[in-house]
Every structure is written in C-alpha cells, then in structure tokens.
Amino acid sequence: MDNDDYAASFMICSSSCTPDQEKQIIKDLMEGSGYNTNQGDLFYVLSNRWYMEWLKYTEQDSNDNSKVSTEGILSAGVCRPGPIDNRHLVIGASHSRYGDDDLDLIRTLQEGHDYVLVSQEVWKRLHDWYKGGPALPRKVISQGVSYHKTLLVEVYPLCLQLIDDRNEKKYVIRISKKASICDLYNQVSMLLGLDEKTFLIWDYFNSMKTSVLENVVDQDLEEANLKMDQDILVEVEQHFRPSRFGIGLFLSKWFRFGTNLGLPSTDVEDGYNLRNMTKGDKGGLSGLQNLGNTCFMNSAIQCLVHTPPLVEYFLHDYSDEINKQNPIGMHGELAIAFGKLLRKLWSSGCAPIAPREFKTKLARFAPQFSGYNQHDSQELLVFLLDGLHEDLNRVKLKPFIEIKDANGRPDEEVADECWKIHKARNNSVIVDVCQGQYKSTLICPICSRVSVTFDPFMYLSLPLPSKETRSMTITVFYGDGSALPMPYTVTVLKHGLYKDLFHAIGIACCLKSDELLLVAEVYMHKIYRYLENPFDQLCIIKDEDHIVAYRLPKEQEGFIRLEIIHQSKDNSFFRKCLGTPLVTFIAEEAAKKSADVQNAVQMVLSPLLKVKFCHPSNCIHTSMEDGLASGNDVDGQVDAWNSGCRLASQSVDQFSNGMDSFILSIIDEKGMDPYRRDHLVKRVILEWSDREYDMYSISYLEDLPVVHKARSRKKTQPEEISLFSCLEAFLKEEPLGPDDMWYCPTCKEHRQATKKLDLWRLPEIIVVHLKRFSYSRYLKNKLDAYVNFPTHNLDLRNYVKSNNVAPQSHTYELYAISNHYGGLGGGHYSAYAKHSEENKWYHFDDSHVSSINEDEIKTPAAYVLFYQRVEEKRVDESSQVHSSSG
C-alpha cells in the first residue's frame, strides 16, 4: 500500500471504518515500516487490556495463541472498543488525564501481559479512530557494542532525583540512559534557568558526592553508572569558593582514573570507601545492594566470588591475560569490572557494596540484562562464565583445526584429540577451572548409524525426574461413529510429557495398531488447539481444561481432516456455538462433494441417534445437482441422516416441505476461525433445531468433563528427589525432539535419533543447574520439589566413562548455592556460600549477610549448586570428621 492509498484509507477510516478495514490497515503497517526499526524511532506503550478488546472486535488473535486472547473468540455482537485507556499503566492513574505529559509507568509492568508496543504509525491510526490515551511514547535505543549490539525500546527511561544544593529542593528528571552527560546539563539548565557554565552536577549515590559528571558529549549516562531513581546534586558556582570549582573537576578525574594519575586510589565509587576499613575485619563478607530487581545478579555474583580458584586468580595480577582483541569478547571490560568487584568484596570490611559499574558493563554487553526486570541467575551465570572466558582467553588468534572422523579409533584417542583442539582455541582460567568434557552418542533409528562426539561443557543442567502422579480425565470420540463418546481417567506423572498421556489413553481405550489418537483441547465449544508435540509438558494442561481424543484410523495419503462445529438454530440473527466439535477423516476428493461430506457427518453422528431409522415419508431424495444426498442405505440401515441434512453454501435454509432441517455450512477463509488455516483441514458448521434435539442424544456432546475435578485434599509432604536420580535422568538414552532432528550421513535425511550422554572429563569446579523452570509457547512452570544433594563427598566415579584421563579425584564438596524463592515472573534470589578461610557457611541476601548452620542450607529453593573437587586425602579426613560428629 503506497502513501496515496494510505492517505485515502485514512480519510475513510477517520469517519467510519469497518473492523476488517481496521485490521487490514494495521496489518499493512506492521508488515511495512512497523518492522523496519531504526535507532531513535518512536514506539508507543498501549494497554494490553484495551488491545485485546480491539483484537476481539477485528476478529484477530495474539501471536502466541494464548488463552488470554482466545477469551475473545468472536461471538456475534462484540462491541466496538471505547477510547484507548492507558491510565491504569501509569502511577497515579486516577489523577491522570488523556493529555497529561511526563507520566511515569508503573515499574512492575510486563510486556505482553500488561502492555504491548506499537509503532508510531499504528498508534496514530488507533488514536485517530478511538481517541483516548494518555500517549506513552518511547524511543528505540541501541544497546551493546560490536556484534553484541541490539535495538530495543526503552520502556523505562532513566529517572533521576535532582537536588538543588541552594535550597534542597528536589526535582524529577526523566531522560534516556543513552543520552549524553551534555544532554543532562542542558535539561538541568532549562529546568533551573541556569547557565551551563555556572554549575556542576554530582553523582550523589547514597547521599555521597561520588564524582563530578563532566559536561561532555562522548559519555552517556549509562557509562557514567547512573542508576534508576538515584540522586544527583546540583552545585551552583556562587554557593562555593571559586577554587573549589577546579578542585571538584580534578577530584572527579582522580576518582575515575585513580592510579593512572599516580595517586593512591580512594575507591569511593559505588558508595564504598576503603578508608573505612578497620583492622581485623574479614574479607568476603560484604553484601551487594539491590539496585532494583537485581537479586538474581547478586546471588550469582556471590557464588562466583566465593569460588576459591577464581578468588585466587582475580586477587592477583591478571592484567597480562586480558584479551582486548578477541572479536567475540567484551574487550576485556567485563573481566576488569568483575575483578574489580571481587576485590572490593574481599577487601577488609563488611559494608554493602552497590555493584553499579558492573551492572552497567553487564547491560552494555548483554542487553537482555539491562533495565530492572527480574531475570534468571543461571542464565546470567552462563553469560558471565562465557564472557569472562573470552575476555581472558590466552589464545589471541584462534587457529582453524579440522576435526577428523573417529573411523573406528578408540574413544580415548578421539577424546584427547578433541580436547587438545578445544584447548588450542580456548585457553583461560575459566577453561582450566570450570570446563569438562562429555561423550555424546547418536544412533539412527533407521540404519543404526552411530555417531560419537566429544564436546566441552561448563555446567550440567539436570532435569528433575518427579514421581508425583496426576489423574486426568479425557473423553474419547470415535471418528468412525462406531461407539458413543467415553471418558477415561488415567494416571500419569505430574511432570511428565504429552507422550505419557497419549500412551496411557491408548492403553485405557484399547487402541489398535492401525489407529491413532488425535488429542485436542476444546474451549468455547471449539477446538482451541491440538496437542501434537509429544515432548510438551503435561503441566501445560490445567485441571479445568476440557481435553478430548479423537480415535481415528492412521492417516493415509489423500485424506484430510473434517472438523464439525455445532451451532444452535433459533429465530434470532445470531447463532450460538454448543457441544463438542467432532473430527473424522475424509478423502480429499470426496471433501469436494456435498453428498460425501454429508455421509461422513452422518457416520460420526450415528451413535447419537435415539432411533436408528426414520419413516420413509420424512426422507427426501434429490439429485446430486441439488447438493443433497440420495438417501442410500448404510450398512443395510435406512439413512436417517438424509431426512434432515443439507449442505448450504451461505445462509439458513429449509427443506421444501417446511420442516426444520440440519444445515451444513462450509467455513471459508473468512469464517469463524481465521487463525487456523490449513488446506489439509475442512471445517463445516452443523446447525441444530428443536427437531434435531429430539432425534439425537446431544448430552453426549454437551456434558464434557474437565481434566480433573478439584476435591479437598490433605496437604502432603513435598516430594524428595535425589541429585543422583537427576544425574541419571540427564545421562539416560532418549530420542531427540521433533525440533532437534539429526542429519544422518548414511540415510542423507534428518532422523529422530536416540541420544546418550556420558561424562568423560570432570573439571575442578562443577556447576549443577537444577531445571526447576519449564517454558513453552503456552505456559511457564516451576517445580518446587526438594532435591536431596550431598554437601560432602559427592562421588561421581561411577558416572565417568573415561579410563585414560590423568588420575584425579572424582569426589566433590559443595561450597555455594544460588536459591530461588517464589514463583515465575518474580520471586527472590539469595545465595549460600562457604567462607574459604573460616570454613563456615553464610547467607548472602542482597545487602544482608548472616551466618547459617550447614544443616540448614538444603532447601527446596536450591537452584544452582557449586561443587569443588577435593583430593582423596581430604576426602578421608572429611569422612572421619563427619562420622565422628554425627
């Protein structure tokens, strides 16, 4: 659509516009300039509540097909939305008017749940049609450097609390974190009516004059370590002696560059002053201030800064190993920022530290962690370990080395060769300490081709093999009309997969080898979705859902699926969906013939007939040219269906004899369900009148049981899972998922091979990630099971398959835990860590640090475990100590 077309359509829509027109215009905008996003472009925050009403009105659905949106499945009479109302998104919503400026968004909003982002063009169209507001424009900014750079919408600009030193008056300044310090000076100058040359702005974090912000254009506010809601202080020249102006600028440079000026570092940035140290204070016991939902970061950092080999490395001079030329690294900046933070935490003193500089560097190189939303501590650990490795990689120019095929060589030889190749390209303290090697075996299910590879790993993500069960009721419908619908209640693992449910239902209903089950969720009397991926998790299915299974012959080439949707027929203009949709297979060619479609529908409905025959006078025989079946017998029985079934192309019709009749309407591309368009599916609408209600037992279609009817149950103790059972589940042989097929070099096709993992080489530090969170396109879930893990003498020798690796201990001792409390989308993180010098456990909960007994650290909140190898002598001594103390 060109500009002239848009102008014409805009004139039309400004006065009156149909839902279809609105939908098409927005679609064209989305497919056009809406997705060609550039830095500086404007996007608008739009209430998701209002947006979902608009989607209902225009017969659209959300991209993820979530249930929130399907609550808007169109029934006739959906009203046009009122004015756009974003007031519930802003602080002080009750006092906000559509024309208000400078509004502050509520900080806990989530994209896709509370709001959506639309381009400026889309906002203009919607606002022209519906008015309302308030308008909440946000700019697109660039995050990261080099290949890490990405564009994102800055939903929450930097909010600063400006304090005027002359009268202590406070102002709120909202400005992009990518704005320069010069821009900040300009804004303050306009706000206070001051000449830019007559005042200074101080970083006033924690009410301390940390450093002067120099009026320059080559440094943005993010690089200056300014954080959300922090204080900045304005000092006007007339309120201090002239000499102080020059000293202030000098001190700001001193604070920024420290030892580069040949002066002793005061280290006052981040609100921590080494001059406050007292003799006898212990290192490693400082907390980390929460900068705003940064508990996930604080938890991960405390675990890493209490990793003994890393502590020893970063407390010494590691400057020679910083790799600033690595194109996939962070130019050494991440390693420097982490080392600086670690040194502060291990300096004498217990005052909490605000990790502002580290947070700034993290956001610069990993934009996914920018802002102040809650994130996953394990995801941060993965990025941080990989980023530190690349910044400290001793290999300045990575050589290209071709990996040879095994060709029947011994595993030990191939594994050593792969490890040497890996070390030739990756050589850092992270590889030395944290990386191991595992053996991966793939077997083709068709030709039995075996592929063995040896790959490095930096952590182990272990599934939690829960044994808790769940009863589920599924109603089975017979696609060939051979029997009435039958509900079956099966018992499956609570945290199992769809394939477990399919298997259980198949056994319960005695499924034959030449049959299949097509499982679907029914919502609002329609098929909401098919449960097709056998590796999706059962927790996606809720107890209040209605799940059905259609028992059908296995698909054959040339057949398509026929879906039958029921509607009530009355004297009103609108129709109401009812009952449960029915599904059968029909030959693709037969689907083009009205009589064959009628016969297929008749066959599916036949078990519901109260009377298996009809009086001949009620049977109407017409030719195929009229679109009616001929009334032939089926299996020797009178075709009762044809006495009241007609395939209609458009509207309600009746037989010539005046009797109410079934009407079958084909759903075209603009029908009731525009979101699921599939040329292999034919959908028809079956309209029911009072006559058909009398002829058929419709209750079988209406009384659909839920998956599980809630009953009062006694609270049970949380399930206990062994860490070893998690490890065995991780190492067991299992088929690859349908989205992770393996290309078999023998078959020359992608195959769903079976995969087997084995530990081959263990590192000094093993990071164990317990997979408590599961994600799918429909649902997020957390498993709160208690995992019983050893704190001492974790013996892994039975899981290591290598016989030729240099003799090392396979016994490990726990030294840190990252904990997660609460549910998804929030919750809280903390850390337990053992102080290496005291051999004593501490709880690090953001700023608060307290001692804790070792027998209290094993909780259902354990999320990431950190183990260190111990030598055999230490193992024996430790065993004796614990046996005597026990």
N, C-alpha and C positions, 0 to 999 in steps of 0.2 A: 504494500500500500504506500503510494508516494505522498508527498506533502499536500498536494491538491486534494487527494482523496481524503486524507485526514482532516483537512480543513472543512471539506464538505460534510464528512460524518460528524464533525464536532458541532457544526451548525444544527444538524438534525438532532443530535443527542442532547443539546442544551435545552431543547424544548420538550421533546418526547423521545424516548428510546426504549425499545423492547429489550427484555433480558438477553435474547440471542444476539442483538446488536451490541449490547454492552460487552458480552462475553467475547465476541469476535474482535472488537476493537482492543480490548485488554490483551487478548491472545496475540494480536499482531504487534502490539507494543512490546510485549515480553519477548517475542521472537526476533524483534528488531533491535532498536537501540537499548532496550532494557537490559540486555545481557552484555553489551559492549562497554563494560565498565572501565573507567579511567580514574586515575587519582584526582581528587578534587570534585568528582561528581557528587550530586546530592541524591540521597535516598531518604524516604520518609518512614517513620515508625507508624504503623497502623494497627489498631486494636484487632486482635485475632477474634475477639467476640463478635465485633461488627463484620469482620471479613468473612467469618463462617456463615453469617446471615446472608451476605451477598452471594456466597457460593451456592447456598440453597436456592436463592432467588434466580440465579442464572444457570441452575442445573449443572454445577460443576462439583468437583470433589478435590480433596487435597492430594498432593503428590504421593504421600505415603499410604493413602487409603486407610488412614487410621479411623478408629471408631468414633472419635470426636466429630469427624467430618461426616461420617455416614449417618449420624443422627439427623442430618439434613437430607436424607433420601426423599426426593420430592413426592409429596402427595399434592393433589390439586389444592389450590388456594393458598400457596405460600405467598406471603405479603412482601411488597417491596420494602427494603430496609429503610429505616428513618435516617436522619442526619448522622454523619460519621461522629462517633463519640469516643474520643481518646482520653477523656478526663480521668478514667479510673487507672490510667497508666502513670499519672504524674502525682507528685507529692502535693498534698492539699487539694485533692480532686474536687471536693465540694465547693471550693472557693475559686476554682479555675473556670475561666470563660473561654469561648472559642477563640477570641482574639488575643489572649494573653501571650506575652513573649517571655523568653528566658525561663522556661519551665524545666523543672528538674524531674527526671524519670525516677520512679521507684527502683531501688537498686537490685531487688530480687527478681526482676522480670526475666523470663526465659523466652528466647526466640522460638516460634512455632507453637508455643503454649499460651503466652500472654500477648505476643505481638508478632507481626510479620513485617518484613522490609519490602517496600515497593519503590520502583524508580520514580524520578521526578515526573516523568511523562504520565505514568499510571496514576500517581497522586492527583495530578491536575485534572485528569479525566474524572476520577471518582469524586473529587471535591466539586467539580462543576456540576455533576449530576445530583449529588446528595448534600452539598454544603457541609456545615458542621466543622469539627476539629477537636482540640486545637492542632495546628500543624506542628509536627515534630521533625524538622529536617535534620539530617545527619550527613556528614561528609565521608567520602571514601578516602582512606589514608593508606600509605604504603608501610608495611611492617617488614623488618628483617633486612638482611644485606645479601648481596650476590645471589646465589641460587636459592637462598632461604627466603627471598623476598616474596611477599604476597600482598594482595589488596583485600582490605576488609572495611566494613562500615563501622565507624567509631560511634557506637550507640551511646556510650557513656564518655563524653569529653572530660578532660581533667577539671576537677572542681577544687579551687584553692580558696583558703580563708585569708584574705588580705587584712593586715593590721596596720593602721596608721600610727606611727610612733609618736606623733604630735599630740594626739588626743585619745589613743587607744580605741578609736572607732574601728569597727570591723565591716568588711565588705565581702561579698561572694563573687568570685571571678570564675567564669566557665570559658575554657579555651582548649583547643586541641592539644594533645600531648605531643603532636608533631610540629606545633608552632615553635618558632624560634624564641629565644630569650628577648630578642629585639621586639618581637610582636607583643610579648608580655609587657615590656616597658611602654610600648605605645598604648596598650589598653589601660594600664595604670595611669598613664599621663592624661588620657582623656577622662578617666573616671574621677581623678582628683584635681584636674585642672593645673597640672604641674609641668614645668619644662623638664624634658627627659634628662637634661644635664645637671639638674639640681637635686636628684635623689638617687638612692641606692635601694636595691631590693635584696633582702637577705633570705636565704634558706633558713626558715625558723622552725625546723622539725623538732618536736618535743620541747618547744619553747626555748630552744637553744640557737644562738647565732652560729650556724654550722659553717656557712660560707656565703660570700657575696656572689650574686648572679650577675656576671659581667654582661653588659649590653652589647651582645654580638649576634650576628645572623647565622653563624655557622654551627651553632649548637642548639638543638631543640630541647624542649622541656623534659622529655623522657631521658635524654642523655644527661641532663642535669640532675637526675634522680628525684625529681619532684613527684610526689605520690598523691593519690586521691584524698581530698579533704585536709591536706596538711596546711600548716600556717606558713605564710610568707610575711616578712616585715618590711615596711617602707620607712626609710630614714631620709628626712629632708635635710639639705645642706645647712640651713640656718639653725638647725637644732643640735649641731655638734661642731666642735672646733675644726677649722679648716684642715689642720694637719691630720685629723682622723680619717678624712676622705681618702687620702693617699695611702694611709696605713691599712685601711679596710681592703682596698684593692690588692695591696701587697699580700695581706694575710690570706685573701681568697686564693691567690695563686699558690701560696705556701701550702694551704690545705689540700689543693688539687694535685700538686706535683711533689710535695714533701721532699724526699731525699734527692730529687733531681736538682734542687737548689742548694744542696749541700748542707741542709739544716736537719736537725732531728725531727722525725715525724711526730706530730701531736696526735694524729689518728682520731680526730674529733668527729669525722663524718659518721653518719648512721647513728648519731646520738650516743657514742661510746668513747670515753676518754681514758687512754691508758694511764694518765696521771693519777687516776683514782685507784690504781692497783695498791693493794696492801700486802705486805709480806706474809706468807703463809697461806694466801688464797689458793684454791685449787683451780687448775685449768680444766676445760671440758665440761663445765657445769653451768654454762650460760644458756639461758633460754633464747628463743627467737620471737620477736614481736610479730603479731599478726597484722599484716598490712591491709587486710580486707580479704577474707576467704583464702588466705594463704597458708592455712594449717596443713594442707596437703604437701606444700613445698617444705614447710618447717619439719614435718615428720620425715620426709625423705632425706633432707639435709642432715638431720641429727643422726640418722642411721649411717650415712656415709662418713660423716666427720668423726664417728666412733668406730670406723673400720681401721684396725691397727696399722696395716701396711700403708694405707692412704694417709693416715696421720703422720707416720714417719716420713713419707715421701714429701708431703706438702709443707712440713715444718722445716725441711732442709731446702737448700738452694736448688730449684728445679728449672731455673731460667734457661739453661743451655738446652733443655729438651722441648722448649716451646716451639711449636711448628707454626710459623706465621704464613708460610707459603702454601699450606695444604688447601687446595681449591674446594674441598668438601668439608673443611674445618671452619672454625669461627675466628681465624686469625690469631689464635692464642688468647683472645679476650675472655672466653668462658673459663678457661683453665686459670687465668690470672685472677678473675673475680672469685672463683671457688676457693683457690688457695688463700686469697686474702681473707675471705670469710672464715675459713677453717682456722687460720692463725689467730683471728680475733677470738673465736670460740675457745681456743686452747691457751690464750693468754690468761694470766692470773686475774681473777675477779669473776664475780657471778652476776654482774649486771646484764639484763636482757639486751640483746642487740637487734637493731632493725635492719634486716637484710635488703635495704633499698637498692644499693648498687648492683647486687647480684640479681635481684628481681628485674632490674632494668636491662641488664645484659641478657637474661633469660628471655625476656619478651622480645628483645631485638632479634635474636637468632631463632627463637621458637614462638612465632606469633600466636600459636594455639594456646599458649600460656599467658598471653597478655590480658590486661584487664583484671577484673576482680571477681570472676566467677569461680566456683569450686571445680577442681579437676581431680584426676586420679593420681595418687602418689606413685603407683607403679609405672604409669605412662611417663611421668616426669623422670623417674629413675632410669628408664630405658633411654630417653633422650640424653640425660645428663651423662651417663656412663659412655654412651657412644660419642657425645660431643667432647668429653674430656679425652677420650682415646684419640680422636682426630686432632685435637689441639696439641697433644703430647706425643704424636706419632713420630718415632725416631727416623722413620723412613721418609726422606724428603722427596724422593722421586720413585713412585711405585713402579716396579718392573712388570712387564707383561709376561706371564708364565702360563703356558698352555697345560691344562690338566690332562694327563694321559688316562686312557681307559684301563680298568683293572686287568682285563684279559686273563682272568684266572689266577692272578698273583695273590699271595697270602694277604689277608686283611691287615696284618701288622705292617707289612711293607707299604701298602697303599695308604694306610692311615698316617704313617710317618711322613710319607711324601706330601700328602695334603696339608699336614701341619706345618711342614717346612715352607711350603708355598704360601700358606697363610701368614707365617711369621716374616717372610720376605717382603710382604706388602703391609703388614700390620704389626708394629713392634712398639709397645708403650707399656707404661706401668699398669694400665687397665688390662691389657692382654696378659701381662705377667701374673697378675693377681686374680682377675675375675673371669677369664675365658677358659672354657674347657672344650671338649670335642665329643660328639656323639656319632654313632653309626646309624644311617638311615637305609632301610631295605625296602624296595618296592617290588611287588610281584604282579605281573599282568594276569588278570583272571581268564584271559582267552588263550594266550600262547605260553603262559608260565615263564615269560622272560623275567629274569631277576636283575635288578639294578641296585648296586651298593655305592653309597657316597658317604664321605666323612666330612662333617660340617662343624664349624665352631659354634659355641653357644656362650651367652653371657648371663643367662638366668634360666630357670626352669619354671614354666607356667604349668602348674599341676591342676587337673580337674578334681572336683570333689565328688567322689562316687557315692552319693547318698543312697541309703537303703530304705528310706521312708517311702511308703506306698500311698496311693490315692485311688479311690474308686471313682469311675467315670461311667455315666450312662449315655450310650449312643443309640440312636434309633436307626435301624437298617431298613431301607426301602428296596424292593425288588424291581429292578429295571425291566424285567420281562413280564411283570404282572403275575408271577406265579404264586405269590403269597401276600398276606397282609403285612403292613409295616410292623416291626417287632423291636422293642427297646431291649438292649443288652447292657448289663452292668459288668464292667471288667475292672480288674485291679492292676495298676501299672506303677512303676517307680514314679514318685512325686516329681523328681527332677530328671525324668527320662526324656526320650525323644519321640517325635511323631511315629517313627517306625515301630517303637514299642507298642504304641496304641493300635496301629494298623495290624500288627501281629496278633495282639490279644483279641481284637474284634474278629479277625479271620478265624481264630480257633473257636470263639464263642458261637459264631453263626455257621460253623462247618463249611467254610468257604472251599469251593472246589478248585482244582489246579488250573482249570480253564476259565476261572472267574477272577475279577479284580474288585476292589473296593474303592470307590471314588468318595472321599471324605470331604465334607464341606461344613461351613458354619452358616446357619440361617439367622438372618437378622432383619427385622421389619418385614417378614414374610418373603424375603428374597435371599438368594444365595449371595452372602456378603463376600465370601472368599472360599477358595478351595485349599485344603490342607495338603499341599503337594510335596513340599520339601521334607523328606523323611528325617533330615537332620536338624529341623527346627525343634525347639524345646517345648515340652508339654506345658510349662508354666505360662506360655502364651495364652492357653485356653483357660478361661475363668469358669468358676463354678456356675455362674448364672448364664453362661452361654448355651446355645442350642446347637448341638453337633449332630449331623446326620451322615450316614454312609449309604451310598447307592451301590447295590450289588449288581454288577454288570458283567457280560462276557468280555473277555480280554479284547482290547481294541484290535481291529483288523484294518488293513489298508482300504481306503474308500469309504469308511464310516465316519460320521460326525456325531457330535453330542446334541441331543434335543432336550432343551430345558422348557418346562411347562410351568408357568406362573399363574396363580389363581386370583381372580377378582370377583367381587360381588356385583350383582347386577340389580339396580333399583331404578326408580323413576328420576333420581337426581342426575345432574350433569356429570358429577364426579363418580369415580369408581374407587373402591377401597380394596387394597390387597388383603388376602387372607390365606390361611393354611400354610402348608409347606410345599415348596416347589418340588416337582418330580423330574427325574432325569432318566433318559434311556438313550440307546444308540440307534441311529438310522442311517441307511446307505445314503451317501452324498447325492446320488442321482435321484433317489426316492424322495429326498427332502425338498426337491423342486416340484413335486406333485402333491396337490392338496389331499387327494384320497389317501396316499401313503402316509402323509403326516397324520391324518385323522385316524387311520388304522393303528399307528404307533401310539397315539394318545389313548385310544380305546383299550389297547392291550395293557397299558400301565394302569389305567383306572379300573379295569375289570374286577380286581379283587374287592373293590369298594362297593360294587353293585349289591343292593339289597335283594333284587330279583334278577336272576340270571337270564331272563328272556323278556321280551316285550310283545304286546299284541300287534299282529300284523298291520292293523289299521293305523297304528302310530308310526309305522316305518315308511319313510318317504324315499322312493327310488328315483333318482335323477341321473342324468348322464354326467360324465366327467367334465363336459363342457360347462356345466353349471357350477363346477367346483365342489360337488357333493359326492360322497361315497355311494357305491351301488347297493350296499346293504347285503353283501355276501356273508355267508356263514363263516365263522372262525372256529376251527376245531369242532365242527358239527353243531355249534350252537348258533342261535339267532343273533345277529349283530345288533344288539340293543343300542349300542353307541350311536349308530347312524340315524336312529329315530330322533336324536336331539343334538346333533353336532354339525356345525357348519364352519367352514374356513372363510373368514371375512378379511378383506384386504384393508378396510378402513374403519368403518363405524358400526354401531349396533344395528343389527338387522333381525328379522324374524322370518320363520317359515310362512309359506303362503297360506297355510291353514290357520294362522293366527296364534299358534301355540308358542310359548316361550321356548327357546332352544339354547343349547350351548353355542357359543360363538368363539372361534379361534382367531385371534388377531396376531399377525406376524409383527415382531418388534424390529423396526428398521434402525438405521444408524442414528436417528433422532428419537429413538424410543425411550423407554423408562430407564434404561441403564446404559448411558453413553460412555461409561468409563471402561467397560469390559467389552471391547470389540474384537471378535475373533471369527475368522472365516470358517473355522472348524466347529463352531457352535451355532445352532439355530434356536432362537427363542420365540415362543408363542405365548399369548395370554389366553387363558381359559376363563370365560365369564360364567358365573353361577347365578341361576334364578331360583325361585322357590321350588319350581318343579324338580330341578336337579338336586336340591337339598333333600327332597323326599325320596329320590331314586338311589342316592349314594350315602354311604356311611362317612360323612365328611369329618366326623370326630377324629378319625384316624389321621387326618391331615392337620387338625387344629390343636389337638392335645399333645403337643410336643414337649417331652420332659427336658428339664435343664440337665446340665452335666452332673451336677451334684446338689442335692437339696440340703441346705445347711441345717444342722441339728446341734443342739447344745452338747458340747463335748468337754470332757475333763481335760485340763491342761496336762500335757505330757512333758517329760524331761526332754531338753534339746538332744538331738541325735549326736552321737560321738563318732568321729571318723579318724582313723589312724593316718598319720602322714605317710606311712609305708603303703597303705592302700591307695592313696593319691598318686604316689610314685608308680605303683604297678599299673594303675589305670592310664597313666601317661605313656608307659612303655609297652602297653599291650598292642597286639596286632589288630588293626581295624581298617575298614575300607575308607578311601578318600571320599570327601563330599562331592556332590554333583557339580559344585562350582570350583572344584580343585582337582580336575581330572589330570592324569599323567599321560604324556605322549609316549606311547610305546614305540621304540625304534624298529621293532620287528613287525608289528601289525601296521605301522605307519598311521595310527589313529590314536585319538585320546581315549584312554581307558580309565575306569573307576578301579584303580589298582588298590591292593591292600598294602598298608604301610606299617612297618615295625621299627621302633626306635630303641637303641641301646646306648647306654653311657659307655664311653670309651676312654676318655681322659678327663680327670676331675681337676678343677682349679683350686687355688688356695682358699678363695672366698666363693661360697655358693650362695647365690641369691634365689630364694624359693618364693615364687608368686602363687598364692592360692587363688584360683579363679572363682571368686565369690560372685562376680558380676557377669551376667549374660545379657547380650544385646541382640535384638532382631529388628526387623522393619516395623514390628507391631508393638514390641514391649521391651522394657528393661526390668531386670530382676536381680535381687541379691539373695544369696544363700547364707544364712546365719548359723550354719552347723558348727559345732565345736570340733576343731581339729586337734587331736592329741599328738603333739610333736615333742621329740626329745629336746631337752636343754643341754644334755651332756651325752657324749658317746653315740652320736648318730653314725651308725656303721653302714656304709654303702658298698662294702666289698662284694656283696652278692649281686649287685646291680651293674658292676663294671665288667665288661666283656673282654677287655684287652689283657693279654698275657705278657706283653713285651714292653709296656711302658715302664720307665725307670721306677724302681720300688719306692713308693710313697704311701703314707698313711691314708686310708680311706675313711678315717674317723673324724667327725666334726663336732664342734661345740658352738652353741647358739650365743650370739653376742648382741643382737639388735632385732627389734620387731617394729614394723610400721603397722599401726592399728587403725581400723576404720569403724566408727560407731554410727548407728542410724541407718537410714535408707538411702535410696538413689536420689541424685539431683541435689544432694546436700550432705547432711551428716557432718561428722567431725573426725579429723585425724589427730593422732598423737603418736609418740614413739617411746618404746622402752629400749634402753641401751646400757650395756655394761661398761663401767669406767675401767679402762685397762690398767690403770695404776692401782686403783683400790680393789679391783675385782669385785665390784659392788654394782647392783642394778639401780638405775634411776628412771623416773618417769618424766619425759620431756613433753609438756603440754603447752605449746607456744611459749609464752614468757615464763610460765610457772615450771619450776624444776623441783622434784621431791624424790627422796629415796623410796625404794619399794623392795619388798622381800621377793626372792627368786620364786617362791611357790605361788606368787600372785600374778606372774606375767603370762600364764597360759589362760587365755580367754577366747570366747567366740569372736572377738573383734580382730584377732590376728589376721593380717592381710599379706604382708611381705616379711619373710624370715631371712635372717642373715647368719650364715654359719662360717666358721673359720676352721681350717684343718688343724688338728693337733697331732703331735708326734706320738709314737707308741709309748714312750716312757711317760709322757704326761698323761696319756690315757690310763695307764695302770695306776698312777698316783691319784688321778681324779676318781677312779672307780673305788679305790680304797677309802678316800675321804668321804664319798657319798654313802658307801656301805656302812661306815662307822657312824656317820651322823644320822643315818636312817634308823 
